[in-house]
Amino acid sequence: MSPRLIRAAADATGRRPDRPLHLTVDGEPVTGIAGQSIAGVLLAAGRTSWRTARSGAPRGVFCGIGVCFDCVLTVNGAPDVRACRRRAVDGDVVITQSRADGSTDGAAGGGRMTLRQVVVVGAGPAGLAAAASTLAAGAAVTLLDAAERPGGQYHRMLPEEYGAARPGRLHHGWAAFERLRHRVLGHPRCTWLAETAVWALERPEPGCPGPPLVHTLTGPADGTDRPRRTLAPDALVLAPGAHDRVLPFPGWELPGVYAAGAAQALAKGERLAIGDDVLLAGSGPFLLPVAAALLEAGAGVRAVLEANPPATVARGWARRPWELAEQPGKAAELAEYTALLARHRVPYRMGRTVIEARGKGRVEEAVTARLRPDWSVVPGSEVTVAVDALCVSHAFSPQLELPMAAGCALLRSPTGEFVAVDGDQLTSCPGVYAAGEITGIAGAPAARTEGALAGWLAGGGDPAAPALRRVRRNRDRGRAFAARLAAAHPVGSAWPGWLRPETVICRCEETDYGALCRTATEEAGAAPRVTKLATRAGLGPCQARICGPTVAELTARLGGSPPGRPADGLPVAAPHRRPLAQPIRLGELASTPDHPDPSEPDTKESTA
Amino acid sequence: MRTMYGTRVVVLGAGIVGAACARELALAGGFQVTVVDRGGAAEATTAHGEGNVLVSDKGPGPELRLAQLSRRLWPEALAAIADGPAGSARAVRAVEWDPKGGIVVATTEAGADGLHRFAADQRAAGVRAEPLDAAALAAAEPHVTRDHTAALHYPEDAQVQPAAAAAALLGDALAHGTTLRTGCEVLGARTRGGRLTAVRTTEGDLAADLFINAAGPWSGRLAARLGAPVDVRPRRGDILVTAPLPPTVFHKVYDADYVGAVGSSAEDLQTSAVVESTRGGSVLLGSSRRRTGFDDRLRPEVLSAIAAKALRLFPGLAGVPVMRAYGGFRPYVPDHLPVIGADPRLPGLWHATGHEGAGIGLSIGTARLLRDLVHGTEPEIDPAPFRVDRPAVLGAPAPSEESV
């Protein structure tokens, strides 16, 4: 079957009013309900794909949160709009796309020089906590997020149009989130900029201390003629979060194969169940809340497959059990998910994963296999399962383009690169703090603690304040938890054994593994930048957000030349370097930025 | 001094100029060539350019003669490489050689007059420059502004994918016995009797008979480390890259202002519109020129200025998303001429640098000229204008490590 909307009367979050809205999609009328994203309307109308890649292969939703650019279409004449992020508006004219054919004054501070101005990027658990403690420190805060409502992916809110009477049914810690949201957004020193994307960070002149200027665009996701703003904060807190890291496998580009976060976002944010025969595969405890969200939405979950064998997971978690006990919220949450899976008779299997997806135009079968601890396939253990959707998450990729644009140093860990911070959440750049998943994957409670510490110090709060002792202690526990999580759910080094020469690595440009192997082993073209230009891996619309870490790992293993020495003016090629942090339309780029007066917040979320 | 393997040559820099020089010498025979680079091959200035092989932006003079020689040699070299060892045909396909032609558009009356005079001089120097009337321009470029005063078509202009072009040249050099050493930074000189006999590097000393400075924007600093400073400085350029589009731009289309900007020496920002498509479907939008040392910070006002100028040429692109911006450094010499030849102050040291924004196109002609000078044979074009001991190269104070 196809994805379907939970019936309004059966919605556990309360009966929805379901006000219809009418779109024209490629000339055909399509009906949705107010509040849905365009992707939500299309999926609920039974379409799993609407774009064609360069090869003519069909594409639909993959990441579900605006990272992969797979679902782009043309809305009211504007091309390349991410369907998963754009709210559908009655009368929208949608056309699907194919690639087959061919200076700055202080926004902040003007007139109110005495008040310290902090900009917080990202309104998820870390960003919201940072904004709250910045306000507590007495400073003014501008909180911005690309989404229409705060909460991030963790507390992804239902659209207001859904009129949910019991939205908390879908969330942990909802009441506390609601209190915090109202306190922060309703605060007179808080400016809330919804639907605001940071497209560039402009570092100050060498030798000038202080954070970068923040260049923003405000308006519907991937809209046109969105007004530009330039913010000049005294301190900047970066809390952009992370997205699923999905390792490539044959068939992962088929419609119906979703990053696990997409399945969760569609269930929690759109009330859409992606299928009746869904297989979840990958690694980490995040698979459990995704399974819970799918079950709650009425999807049929066949199994949850954890790639790591029990011994790896047990060793990672059990080494210092008292550290786990100090994350009581997380332990209770996990116990709850486990009970839910048992109630629905969903098996949780360890040491097994999906190594191939098959189907004509969309996923119809998954091949699963038993894995050794290094994730190599045990020969003969392959089983083919009929599925109508597949959700995959092997790890998380922190969203590092903004920290990199600010010039923050990164820290390499066995699970990937993260922003290096000191004991105060301060990055290597003066005035730039980092909080949440970009410093390490540890879940929402740890992100909140980091945000609280970063926000307080960014806001000029006393670093010796007694209350900080507890915050720092909790933050340290969060870091220990992150280390445990990484040890219990590592990515096995033998995963490239799943790949075939024709397996797509870069989804945008359809670069396959064979092309990557050929180029990375040619001496004259082995430098990372040159490999990228030659294979086009990472040059497409998502700008290597999905394939970047994978390509970097594969080319290093293939014997590509070691990373060059950093030189003046020549930063080392890095998979997360995206000086334009978000796409900006040429007309918007040519326009002059506005300079808002921060004392007159122009956007206030209704706190009703 | 010759060894049994021939003259030992160390090419300093594995960008496109170094790659082309290594190839010419390797093919000439009698040379044992090693290419060294601080980073990886072709990953600095070469990987950050547009891949121009242009005659249209050059007025009569030595640089145009070098451009014309290069334009003739490019297809010959690619054909020769394609006939080489297995895999070479693929390397040549990756070069994306595209003799698409250039179209220069003036949007003011003064610009039109200047463009017509410039083209008349070019024609006298053997450049094909064909006037386009409004209908012909609309047929050639349907999306270009109707608001123009003159347009010229330069059928000889071509484009390559620059990193792939360098890889193809270097790959051919390697196939002919050249050695590549990456991640090897030159720290200083070893001399004997006033002659450069070896370079000190992070990987130990490298002895040779000839050293060719092909370090692009870093060649001023490198030459200073070797004790023979040349005034080559970085001049930054930025490029915008759009999301993939259906075919929209068919030639290299640029504003007549571009010629003025290329020839200017101003330190402050110069922008002029240069618009062209790539094989991947993206449109590249340039260009800017700024002398700010090796400052690689993103400057939104520069990107805005490029966007505004590009929209003057192609107003219909306003709704197109820009997905990436990148910048690089061009090797700038105050008189805008490359530096090619032996350094009279330090025997054993040669230079092949200073091509500013034209190095991709001029690399191959530069290598041919250098080969002839090394051999002592008569070059096809007069090398004197490019000589090292001219005032623009040696006259200015030597750039120190701090000031470049």
HADDOCK unambig.tbl for C-alpha pairs under 7 A between the chains (distance, minus, plus):
assign (segid A and resid 78 and name CA) (segid B and resid 319 and name CA) 6.29 0.50 0.50
assign (segid A and resid 102 and name CA) (segid B and resid 246 and name CA) 6.02 0.50 0.50
assign (segid A and resid 102 and name CA) (segid B and resid 247 and name CA) 6.96 0.50 0.50
assign (segid A and resid 103 and name CA) (segid B and resid 301 and name CA) 6.86 0.50 0.50
assign (segid A and resid 202 and name CA) (segid B and resid 298 and name CA) 6.06 0.50 0.50
assign (segid A and resid 202 and name CA) (segid B and resid 299 and name CA) 6.44 0.50 0.50
assign (segid A and resid 203 and name CA) (segid B and resid 297 and name CA) 6.43 0.50 0.50
assign (segid A and resid 224 and name CA) (segid B and resid 319 and name CA) 6.57 0.50 0.50
assign (segid A and resid 524 and name CA) (segid B and resid 41 and name CA) 6.48 0.50 0.50
assign (segid A and resid 524 and name CA) (segid B and resid 167 and name CA) 5.02 0.50 0.50
assign (segid A and resid 524 and name CA) (segid B and resid 170 and name CA) 5.83 0.50 0.50
assign (segid A and resid 524 and name CA) (segid B and resid 171 and name CA) 5.24 0.50 0.50
assign (segid A and resid 525 and name CA) (segid B and resid 41 and name CA) 6.88 0.50 0.50
assign (segid A and resid 525 and name CA) (segid B and resid 167 and name CA) 5.28 0.50 0.50
assign (segid A and resid 527 and name CA) (segid B and resid 40 and name CA) 5.01 0.50 0.50
assign (segid A and resid 527 and name CA) (segid B and resid 41 and name CA) 6.14 0.50 0.50
assign (segid A and resid 527 and name CA) (segid B and resid 43 and name CA) 6.38 0.50 0.50
assign (segid A and resid 529 and name CA) (segid B and resid 43 and name CA) 5.77 0.50 0.50
assign (segid A and resid 529 and name CA) (segid B and resid 47 and name CA) 6.91 0.50 0.50
assign (segid A and resid 530 and name CA) (segid B and resid 42 and name CA) 6.84 0.50 0.50
assign (segid A and resid 530 and name CA) (segid B and resid 43 and name CA) 6.12 0.50 0.50
assign (segid A and resid 530 and name CA) (segid B and resid 47 and name CA) 6.68 0.50 0.50
assign (segid A and resid 530 and name CA) (segid B and resid 163 and name CA) 5.74 0.50 0.50
assign (segid A and resid 534 and name CA) (segid B and resid 94 and name CA) 6.63 0.50 0.50
assign (segid A and resid 534 and name CA) (segid B and resid 164 and name CA) 6.36 0.50 0.50
assign (segid A and resid 541 and name CA) (segid B and resid 243 and name CA) 5.78 0.50 0.50
assign (segid A and resid 541 and name CA) (segid B and resid 323 and name CA) 6.46 0.50 0.50
assign (segid A and resid 561 and name CA) (segid B and resid 40 and name CA) 6.99 0.50 0.50
assign (segid A and resid 564 and name CA) (segid B and resid 39 and name CA) 4.13 0.50 0.50
assign (segid A and resid 564 and name CA) (segid B and resid 40 and name CA) 5.64 0.50 0.50
assign (segid A and resid 564 and name CA) (segid B and resid 183 and name CA) 5.91 0.50 0.50
assign (segid A and resid 565 and name CA) (segid B and resid 38 and name CA) 6.53 0.50 0.50
assign (segid A and resid 565 and name CA) (segid B and resid 39 and name CA) 5.43 0.50 0.50
assign (segid A and resid 565 and name CA) (segid B and resid 183 and name CA) 6.46 0.50 0.50
assign (segid A and resid 568 and name CA) (segid B and resid 294 and name CA) 5.70 0.50 0.50
assign (segid A and resid 569 and name CA) (segid B and resid 294 and name CA) 4.67 0.50 0.50
assign (segid A and resid 569 and name CA) (segid B and resid 295 and name CA) 5.85 0.50 0.50
assign (segid A and resid 569 and name CA) (segid B and resid 296 and name CA) 5.00 0.50 0.50
assign (segid A and resid 570 and name CA) (segid B and resid 44 and name CA) 6.58 0.50 0.50
assign (segid A and resid 578 and name CA) (segid B and resid 324 and name CA) 6.98 0.50 0.50
assign (segid A and resid 579 and name CA) (segid B and resid 298 and name CA) 6.88 0.50 0.50
assign (segid A and resid 579 and name CA) (segid B and resid 325 and name CA) 6.50 0.50 0.50
assign (segid A and resid 580 and name CA) (segid B and resid 323 and name CA) 6.73 0.50 0.50
assign (segid A and resid 580 and name CA) (segid B and resid 324 and name CA) 5.55 0.50 0.50
assign (segid A and resid 580 and name CA) (segid B and resid 325 and name CA) 6.26 0.50 0.50
assign (segid A and resid 583 and name CA) (segid B and resid 321 and name CA) 5.72 0.50 0.50
assign (segid A and resid 583 and name CA) (segid B and resid 322 and name CA) 5.42 0.50 0.50
assign (segid A and resid 583 and name CA) (segid B and resid 323 and name CA) 4.65 0.50 0.50
assign (segid A and resid 584 and name CA) (segid B and resid 321 and name CA) 5.32 0.50 0.50
assign (segid A and resid 584 and name CA) (segid B and resid 322 and name CA) 5.33 0.50 0.50
assign (segid A and resid 584 and name CA) (segid B and resid 323 and name CA) 6.91 0.50 0.50
assign (segid A and resid 585 and name CA) (segid B and resid 318 and name CA) 6.55 0.50 0.50
assign (segid A and resid 585 and name CA) (segid B and resid 319 and name CA) 5.50 0.50 0.50
assign (segid A and resid 585 and name CA) (segid B and resid 320 and name CA) 5.22 0.50 0.50
assign (segid A and resid 585 and name CA) (segid B and resid 321 and name CA) 4.03 0.50 0.50
assign (segid A and resid 585 and name CA) (segid B and resid 322 and name CA) 5.60 0.50 0.50
assign (segid A and resid 586 and name CA) (segid B and resid 307 and name CA) 5.87 0.50 0.50
assign (segid A and resid 586 and name CA) (segid B and resid 317 and name CA) 6.73 0.50 0.50
assign (segid A and resid 586 and name CA) (segid B and resid 318 and name CA) 4.92 0.50 0.50
assign (segid A and resid 586 and name CA) (segid B and resid 319 and name CA) 6.21 0.50 0.50
assign (segid A and resid 586 and name CA) (segid B and resid 320 and name CA) 5.78 0.50 0.50
assign (segid A and resid 586 and name CA) (segid B and resid 321 and name CA) 6.08 0.50 0.50
assign (segid A and resid 586 and name CA) (segid B and resid 322 and name CA) 6.12 0.50 0.50
assign (segid A and resid 587 and name CA) (segid B and resid 318 and name CA) 4.12 0.50 0.50
assign (segid A and resid 587 and name CA) (segid B and resid 319 and name CA) 6.13 0.50 0.50
assign (segid A and resid 589 and name CA) (segid B and resid 304 and name CA) 5.20 0.50 0.50
assign (segid A and resid 589 and name CA) (segid B and resid 307 and name CA) 6.24 0.50 0.50
assign (segid A and resid 590 and name CA) (segid B and resid 304 and name CA) 4.63 0.50 0.50
assign (segid A and resid 590 and name CA) (segid B and resid 305 and name CA) 6.60 0.50 0.50
assign (segid A and resid 590 and name CA) (segid B and resid 307 and name CA) 5.01 0.50 0.50
assign (segid A and resid 590 and name CA) (segid B and resid 308 and name CA) 4.65 0.50 0.50
